[in-house]
């Protein structure tokens, strides 16, 4: 693997171990060129998934992009990172097990919203504000009002 710091072609694996959920292998690497250390993750990919955007554009599914968007919504929230990682892994497994090679982005967004709703209501509202494209404060009020009404019925 190429070093992300200096571009050296050969790096050495110093330590390998499974992640907590046994869904990936975590490898600590060392670059003999610049001496840098970094971590890589190796995951099983069952099938190549293509996400179909609202515009009709097709892009390869990127687990890291999904994780980044969830982590932005979860920023400064008191939730264990392992719980978030399990949610993301669950979404990826659901997408892979659907058997479809092309999946609409709306479906991925709904899966994330469903997962966040069960973990943290603030992160859920944050994600929804971007996903549902809230334009003004009234959009938040309406969404949170519906959320509060649903909680009162439970």
VENBEL-V809525 format. One record per pair of residues at least 4 apart in sequence whose C-alpha atoms are under 7 Angstrom apart, sorted by the first residue. I is the first residue (numbers start at 1). J is the second residue. Records with the same first field share a line. If there is no record, write none. Layout:
# VENBEL-V809525
I->J  J
This chain:
# VENBEL-V809525
1->9  10  11
2->7  8  9  10  11
3->7  8  9  11  31
6->34
8->33
11->29  30  31  32
12->29  30  31
13->27  28  29  30
14->28  29  30
15->27  28
16->25  26  27  28
17->25  26  27
18->22  24  25  26
19->23  24  25  26
23->43
24->41  42  43
25->41  42  43
26->39  40  41  42
27->39  40  41
28->38  39  40
29->37  38  39
30->35  36  37  38
31->35  36  37
46->96
47->96
48->101
49->60  61  101  102
50->58  59  60  61  101  102  103
51->58  59  60  61  102  103  104  105
52->56  57  58  59  102  103  104  105
53->57  58  104  105
54->105
62->66
63->67
64->68
65->69
66->70
67->71  88
68->72
69->73
70->74
71->75
73->123  126  127
74->123
80->84
81->85
82->86
83->87
84->88
85->89
86->90
87->91  115
88->92
89->93
90->94
91->95  111
92->96
93->97
94->98
105->109
106->110
107->111
108->112
109->113  131
110->114
111->115
112->116
113->117  124  128
114->118
115->119
116->120  123  124
117->121  124
120->124
121->125
122->126
123->127
124->128
125->129
126->130
127->131
128->132
129->133  134
130->134
134->139  140
135->139
137->141
138->142
139->143
140->144
141->145
142->146
143->147
144->148
145->149
146->150
147->151
148->152
149->153
150->154
